[in-house]
């Protein structure tokens, strides 16, 4: 995980005397881990994404092996007021990015108590001699004005629309999710349910497993996903050892906190569809879905989705966050609501920044001239 140390190499202990307000610091790989963990978890109360949590960053370790990592922080009195974990490869063309963004392609953001605390990171960003590449940042992120200020007179900044993050706003009407759809869709749901019932006894469950129960249920869930098209595509958790390790660690930590939710659709007791999710900050966060292709004719993923929406609404959660990308099956079928995201690139006035700017300019021009090659 990320621990704390000043650039000079002296370890940072939990300060007993006040530190100057809103002072930027750059933490490296050793130091007072307990203090840093407690401060990070305290800040999570104001977080907007589970990708901002310390549990997420800690679970990333196997996916970031061999990469250079930094933790940009703002210190105010004896507390951390803002933080952002970044990483990059060691090559000369490597760019800084939010830790885990490339590996999992989920939105990431700065974690902070307020805009004034975020602003104190301006100087820290100016010290980065490499470009910063952020593929999916919320369009209203407090990080954006900080980067605008940091690049003023120090480099170039590019902010463009990125793949949004789909979501469903929940209300009492979702306790009967079928009623949200037109007559044709409701007929499709009934037909799928009849096909499932023709195969055996159908049951649904949403579980909050204990640590003792976690591994067996997690293995059952990723086994369902491995019996789908995702195995051939290479995107199933079970076929990627490092990603499996990440998800097992991340969801195990969530299970310890009581936040992990695992949903199954079963036919005669056999799991044929699954969802791996968190209940966090009053929302249902859907990370992974999968179904057994042998049962594809009864649309088990759709039937389980209806169950999960009904369950989440019954828990009076604020929204159902689909994460991932706004793929056609989501926008046509479930929702067009989303969180707008942007893609951010910084190009400092350095050799590395200039090379990155030229490289991106050539790539952009090529895409404009050859759109079919994308």
C-alpha angles and dihedrals in degrees: 000000000000115000131181132266135142119241089252089064097248112133118247114229122189098285118244094192124056117268119218110277119270098000117169119229135180114219123204134187108301140044141075101356095175094054093046092048092050092048093047092050091047090055091050090076087076095040123118102199132045087225087072094063127107089234089060093048092046093050090052092070097102092048093052099048111146095013127122113246136194133178112211110204143173115221119205118178105315096335142077109246099181138008142178124184113214134177142178141181120259098247120111092245094049118123131208116251138167107282111263097010096113095037096053104014093221122140116271133191148176114275112220145147095231146343093266090058091048091052090062089070091069092094092047092056091050089060093060106105091190127069120261118231117194113175101184122021123153110262091234095047117144085225094073099067088045092056092045089055093043094052095045104114090351104073148319126295128203122192118178135162115277135191106299123228114244122228141167120222107223128219135153092284089070090067082081099035095174089065090064091069134070124261093266093054093046088053089052090052093051091048092051091049091051091050091051092048090051088062096054144290110338122212136168130205139175111200136193098200123203120233089261090056098038106087097049093048093044090051090050091051097049088045088061091051091049089060090062137078087275092080092061091043090051093235098108113112092229094061095054112064096194094048090046089053091050095050093043091053095042096048093041089057089048090050089053088055093044092246102110118101125190120187127194137186107205132192112199087343095306116122109238100164133024144182128201111203148149131228100217134154091358094305139101109239113198111203105165137015132181144160137195108259090216088072096042095119091069094051094234093179091057093047091050091048090056089051093049093049090049090049095047092049090049088055088056092239118169099231147351107238113202096187114190116074135319094258122180094255089058099045095043097043114023115017147339093200114110147156109255114234135190136208113231129198126179123197111191120202091262135106091260092048093050093048090050092050093051092045093050091045091055092047091049092049091048091052091050091051096040107031093163091063093066 
